Amino acid sequence: MGKPIRLHVDAHSPIPIRWQLAEQLKHVIEGGGVPRDQALPSIRELAGFLGINPNTVARAIEDLKRSGYVEARRGKGIFVAPVLPAHPFPTRRGDFLKDAVIRAAALEMTPDDVAAGVLTVAGVGLVAVGRGVAVLLVECSPPELDFFARELEANLPVRVDKVLLNDLATVVRRQTRAAHWAAAVTSFGHLPEVQRRLDGRGVPVVALLAEVHLETLHRLAQLPPGTRVGVVSGAVETAHNLQHSIANAALPNIARVEACSAEGPALGRLARCVDAIVCSTPAAVRVQGLVGPTVPVIIDDRALNQRAIQMLGAILSRQDGDRPTAPPPPAPRGLSPRSFRGTPRHGAPRGRRRRASHAVAP
């Protein structure tokens, strides 16, 4: 039995619980709090000790996997990775953080105040929102509905009502109390239609954008000049979202970005005319069977743009009694890889989160 792991989550913090847990586990791992030959507490154990949703714990663990801190061993559990991600000047990082906490304490600021303040100054701070808020989510396919709903409920204390775009007119027509939705969210391609359907009902509409992970952009940036990139996912809307995200990064070595679904003949044609492929985990097996060993296949299951979450959080946090008017969505940055071609893409209430601080023995 290893020494106890001190973990603390605060449901009233503007920092999402998923981030709180992931960052604390990173700190424990970097400090040697979990031996390399010993498994982390299970998702169920962590959720039980902290009094939070197991799905939130699972997403925090997935974040740690993607960033290289932990690895899954079939039938054994989650273990600290044999080699941790390299960070420059780890001692200086630790000294800086201790100094910041000490200085903050002199100003009567808690560590959580510091974390929220840093996020706000950096432009990605999340505003705390009230519990039990209902949000209408509109997308054109079940996979997209499921993805956005999971991400929204992991980052904000909201209940998501999922509606397919084709069913929106019927749902709105039957909905006698549309005002119970604090906001409606959809992706950029569907924004005009959703705004039209909800016009006059006092429901602000926010456009969300899924984006690739930074690790994916870093790997793409290492490829040779003139690289042609293909993006593949089970839902074509998902592929187009990732396509836009890569194109918006404007990597100078990427000459072209194209997207298609993992199903159908288009995938075979795409595989023959690109130099690298970014794809979702479910699509990886089929993609790898079509491309040669010289074509890199980068797995990326995308993340929700944090600026969009911040915008939604700001809208939901307004408590002045009047429905806010949604700010215009940020225009996508220049879609510049030169030959970029493309087109635009019912959840259960969450349990009440509790503030918790526990020692968990791995």
C-alpha positions in Angstrom: 0.0 0.0 0.0 1.5 3.3 -1.1 1.3 6.6 0.9 -2.1 8.3 0.8 -2.7 10.6 -2.2 -4.2 14.0 -1.0 -6.9 15.1 -3.5 -9.4 17.9 -3.2 -12.2 19.0 -5.5 -14.5 22.0 -5.1 -17.8 22.0 -7.0 -18.1 25.8 -6.4 -14.8 26.6 -8.1 -14.9 28.2 -11.6 -12.3 25.5 -12.5 -14.0 22.5 -13.9 -13.7 19.4 -11.7 -12.2 17.4 -14.6 -9.3 20.0 -14.7 -8.9 20.1 -10.9 -8.5 16.3 -10.7 -6.2 16.0 -13.7 -3.9 18.7 -12.5 -3.7 17.3 -9.0 -2.9 13.8 -10.2 -0.2 15.3 -12.5 1.3 17.0 -9.4 1.1 13.7 -7.4 2.8 11.7 -10.2 5.5 14.3 -10.8 6.3 14.3 -7.1 6.6 10.5 -7.0 3.5 10.0 -5.0 2.6 6.8 -6.9 5.3 4.2 -7.5 5.7 3.1 -11.1 4.8 -0.5 -10.3 1.6 0.4 -8.5 -1.8 1.1 -10.0 -3.7 4.3 -9.4 -7.0 4.0 -7.5 -9.7 2.9 -9.9 -12.2 5.3 -11.4 -14.9 4.0 -9.2 -12.8 4.4 -6.1 -11.8 8.0 -7.0 -15.4 8.9 -7.8 -16.6 7.4 -4.5 -13.9 9.1 -2.3 -14.4 12.5 -4.0 -18.2 12.3 -4.4 -18.2 13.1 -8.1 -19.5 11.5 -11.3 -17.4 8.5 -12.5 -17.6 9.9 -16.0 -15.8 13.0 -14.9 -13.0 10.9 -13.3 -12.8 8.9 -16.5 -12.3 12.0 -18.6 -9.6 13.3 -16.3 -7.8 9.9 -16.6 -8.2 10.2 -20.4 -6.6 13.6 -20.3 -3.7 12.1 -18.4 -3.3 9.3 -20.9 -3.2 11.8 -23.8 -0.6 13.9 -22.1 1.6 10.9 -21.4 1.3 10.7 -17.6 -0.5 7.3 -17.3 -1.1 4.2 -19.3 -3.7 1.5 -19.2 -2.6 -2.1 -18.7 -5.2 -4.6 -19.8 -6.8 -6.3 -16.8 -4.5 -4.5 -14.3 -5.6 -0.9 -14.2 -4.1 2.5 -14.8 -0.3 2.9 -14.1 2.1 5.8 -14.1 3.8 6.0 -17.5 7.4 4.6 -17.5 8.7 7.9 -18.9 6.9 11.1 -18.0 6.5 14.0 -20.3 9.6 16.2 -20.4 9.1 19.7 -18.8 11.9 22.3 -18.9 13.3 23.3 -15.5 11.0 21.2 -13.3 12.7 22.6 -10.1 12.1 26.1 -11.3 8.5 25.3 -12.0 8.0 24.0 -8.5 9.8 27.0 -6.9 7.6 29.4 -9.0 4.4 27.7 -7.9 5.4 27.7 -4.2 6.4 31.4 -4.4 3.1 32.2 -6.1 1.0 30.4 -3.4 3.0 32.2 -0.6 2.6 35.6 -2.2 -1.1 34.9 -2.8 -1.6 33.9 0.9 -0.2 37.3 1.9 -3.0 38.8 -0.1 -5.6 36.5 1.5 -6.0 34.6 -1.7 -6.6 30.8 -1.7 -4.9 28.5 -4.2 -8.2 28.2 -6.0 -8.4 32.0 -6.3 -5.0 32.0 -7.9 -5.9 29.3 -10.3 -9.1 31.0 -11.4 -7.3 34.3 -11.6 -4.6 32.9 -13.9 -7.2 31.3 -16.2 -9.1 34.6 -16.4 -6.0 36.7 -17.2 -5.0 34.1 -19.8 -8.4 34.6 -21.4 -9.7 31.1 -20.8 -11.3 31.5 -17.4 -14.7 29.8 -16.9 -17.3 31.8 -15.0 -19.1 29.8 -12.3 -22.7 29.0 -13.3 -25.7 27.9 -11.3 -26.7 24.3 -11.0 -29.6 22.6 -12.8 -29.4 24.9 -15.8 -31.0 23.4 -19.0 -29.2 23.9 -22.3 -30.6 22.9 -25.7 -28.0 21.1 -27.9 -28.7 20.9 -31.6 -26.6 18.8 -34.0 -27.2 16.8 -37.1 -26.0 13.3 -36.0 -26.2 11.2 -32.8 -22.4 10.9 -32.5 -22.0 14.7 -32.5 -24.9 15.1 -30.0 -23.2 12.6 -27.7 -19.8 14.2 -28.0 -20.9 17.8 -27.4 -23.2 16.7 -24.5 -20.4 14.8 -22.8 -18.0 17.8 -23.1 -20.5 20.3 -21.9 -21.6 18.3 -18.9 -17.9 17.6 -18.0 -17.1 21.3 -18.1 -20.2 23.0 -16.8 -22.9 22.1 -14.3 -25.7 21.9 -16.9 -28.4 19.5 -18.1 -28.2 19.0 -21.8 -31.4 18.5 -23.9 -30.2 16.8 -27.1 -32.1 17.4 -30.3 -31.3 16.4 -33.9 -31.3 19.3 -36.3 -34.0 17.6 -38.5 -36.2 17.4 -35.4 -35.7 20.9 -34.1 -38.8 22.5 -35.8 -41.1 19.8 -34.3 -39.5 20.1 -30.9 -39.7 23.9 -30.8 -43.3 23.8 -32.0 -44.3 21.4 -29.3 -42.3 23.1 -26.6 -44.6 25.4 -24.7 -41.9 26.7 -22.4 -38.9 27.3 -24.6 -37.8 29.9 -22.0 -36.7 27.1 -19.7 -33.6 26.7 -21.9 -30.9 29.2 -20.7 -29.2 28.9 -24.1 -29.0 26.8 -27.2 -25.7 25.5 -28.6 -24.8 24.1 -31.9 -21.8 24.1 -34.3 -21.0 26.9 -36.7 -22.4 25.3 -39.8 -25.9 25.0 -38.2 -25.9 28.4 -36.4 -28.2 30.3 -38.9 -30.9 27.6 -39.0 -31.0 27.2 -35.2 -31.2 31.0 -34.8 -34.1 31.1 -37.2 -36.0 28.3 -35.5 -35.6 29.9 -32.1 -36.2 33.5 -33.2 -38.4 35.4 -30.9 -38.2 32.8 -28.1 -35.6 34.6 -26.0 -33.1 31.8 -26.2 -29.5 32.9 -27.0 -27.7 30.7 -29.5 -24.0 30.0 -29.1 -21.8 28.3 -31.7 -19.4 25.7 -30.6 -16.3 24.4 -32.4 -14.5 21.1 -31.8 -10.8 21.3 -32.3 -7.7 19.1 -32.5 -5.4 18.6 -29.6 -2.2 20.5 -29.3 -0.3 17.3 -29.5 -1.8 16.6 -32.9 -0.8 20.1 -34.2 2.7 19.6 -32.8 3.1 16.3 -34.7 1.7 17.9 -37.9 4.2 20.8 -37.6 7.0 18.3 -37.7 6.0 16.9 -41.2 7.8 18.1 -44.4 6.7 21.2 -46.3 3.9 20.7 -48.7 2.3 17.9 -46.7 -1.3 17.0 -47.6 -3.4 16.0 -44.6 -6.5 13.9 -44.6 -9.0 14.0 -41.7 -11.2 10.9 -41.1 -14.0 10.3 -38.6 -17.1 8.1 -38.2 -19.3 11.1 -38.7 -18.5 13.4 -41.6 -19.5 16.4 -39.4 -16.8 15.5 -37.0 -14.3 15.2 -39.8 -15.2 18.7 -41.0 -14.9 20.2 -37.5 -11.3 18.8 -37.2 -10.6 19.9 -40.7 -11.5 23.5 -39.9 -9.4 23.3 -36.7 -6.3 22.2 -38.5 -6.8 24.7 -41.3 -7.3 27.5 -38.7 -3.9 26.7 -37.2 -2.3 27.8 -40.5 0.7 25.5 -40.1 3.2 26.7 -42.8 4.2 23.2 -43.8 0.6 22.0 -44.5 -0.4 22.6 -48.1 -3.9 21.0 -48.0 -6.5 19.6 -45.6 -9.3 17.4 -46.7 -11.9 15.4 -44.8 -14.2 12.5 -45.3 -16.2 9.9 -43.3 -14.7 6.6 -42.3 -17.4 4.8 -44.3 -17.8 4.7 -48.0 -15.5 4.9 -51.1 -14.3 8.4 -50.4 -11.9 7.1 -47.7 -10.0 5.0 -50.2 -9.6 8.0 -52.6 -8.5 10.2 -49.7 -5.9 7.6 -48.5 -4.3 7.6 -52.0 -3.8 11.4 -52.2 -2.6 12.5 -48.8 0.7 12.3 -46.9 -0.7 12.0 -43.4 -4.0 11.2 -41.8 -5.6 12.4 -38.6 -8.5 10.1 -37.5 -10.6 9.2 -34.6 -10.0 6.0 -32.5 -12.9 4.0 -34.0 -11.7 4.9 -37.6 -8.0 4.0 -37.0 -8.2 0.3 -37.8 -9.8 0.9 -41.2 -7.5 3.8 -42.0 -4.4 1.9 -41.1 -5.5 -1.0 -43.4 -5.7 1.4 -46.4 -2.5 3.4 -46.1 1.1 2.2 -46.4 3.6 2.1 -43.6 5.1 5.4 -44.7 1.9 7.4 -44.1 1.6 8.6 -40.5 -1.7 8.0 -38.9 -2.3 10.4 -36.0 -5.1 9.5 -33.5 -7.1 12.5 -32.3 -10.6 12.3 -30.8 -10.8 16.1 -30.6 -11.7 18.5 -27.7 -14.3 21.2 -27.3 -12.9 24.7 -27.9 -12.5 26.3 -24.4 -13.2 29.8 -25.6 -16.7 28.5 -26.7 -17.2 27.0 -23.2 -16.2 30.3 -21.6 -18.7 32.2 -23.8 -21.4 29.8 -22.8 -20.4 30.0 -19.1 -20.6 33.8 -19.2 -24.1 33.7 -20.7 -25.4 31.2 -18.2 -23.9 33.0 -15.2 -26.0 36.1 -15.7 -28.6 36.3 -13.0 -30.2 39.6 -13.8 -33.6 38.0 -14.6 -33.5 39.0 -18.2 -32.4 36.6 -20.9 -29.1 37.7 -22.3 -28.5 38.3 -25.9 -25.9 36.0 -27.2 -22.7 37.7 -28.4 -21.8 37.1 -32.0 -19.7 33.9 -32.4 -16.0 34.6 -33.0 -15.3 34.4 -36.7 -13.1 31.5 -37.6 -9.5 32.5 -38.1 -8.1 32.6 -41.6 -8.7 29.3 -43.2 -5.3 29.4 -44.8 -3.7 26.2 -45.7 -3.6 27.0 -49.3 -5.9 24.4 -50.9 -8.2 24.0 -47.9 -11.5 22.7 -49.2 -14.5 21.8 -47.0 -17.8 22.6 -45.6 -19.1 23.1 -42.1 -21.3 19.5 -38.2 -31.0 13.9 -24.3 -28.8 13.9 -21.5 -29.5 12.8 -18.0 -29.3 15.4 -15.2 -26.1 15.4 -13.4 -25.9 14.4 -9.8 -25.2 17.2 -7.3 -21.4 17.6 -6.9 -20.0 17.8 -3.5 -17.0 19.6 -2.2 -14.6 16.9 -1.1 -11.1 16.5 0.2 -9.8 13.0 0.8 -6.7 10.9 1.1 -6.9 8.1 -1.4 -4.6 5.2 -0.9 -3.5 3.7 -4.3 
